[in-house]
């Protein structure tokens, strides 16, 4: 599985680095329109301007085809409130934690280690757990 290099590396509040697990192609107009149509049907009280802004944010956030399908499916299956927010869709992502050489050495006592794969992302070397790659397929 290739990590999606178009997505930037993100750092959480604990300082941990990660990248999106979605590595398929960027969502095209058709996939975005299909997802938006499903959400429109499920949330008919939302105004047209909301859908335009959501579509724009999906494009700006480099949603892949699979991430688009998964985000829409997740919201349709799990949303409990009356009003949908842009962030309910945009924040949906499956992340793969990135480890430095030092992190892997500290955890395992050896680098390379059979539980990790080395990856080059944006010109930097990182390690990812093989189990994280399998769990995010």
C-alpha positions, 0 to 999 in steps of 0.5 A: 500500500502506498501512502497518499503523498498528496496529503500532508503529514499531520501532527496531533496534540501529543506531537505524533505524526501521521498521514492519511491511509487513503492512497487511491486516486483523488475523487472526481466530480462524479464521485463527489456529486454522488456522495453529495446527492446521498447526503442531500437526500438524507439531510433535506433541510440543509440549504444549497449553500451548505452543499456548495461549501462542502463540495469545495472543502472536499476538493481542497482537502484532497479527498480520494474516491474511497475516503469520499465513499467512506466518509459519506457512509460513516455519516449516513450510518452514524450521524445522530444530530439534526443538523450536519456540519461541514466538519462531520465529513471533512474530519473523517479520515483513517490515519497511519502513525509515522515513526522516526528511526529513533522511535523504532529503535526505542520501541524495538531495540533494532532498526530495521525491525520486521514489524516496520516498513521504511517509507519516504514521504515528501523527502523524509524517511519514516517508519510505519507499522505493517499491522497499521497498513493491513488494518487500514486497507 
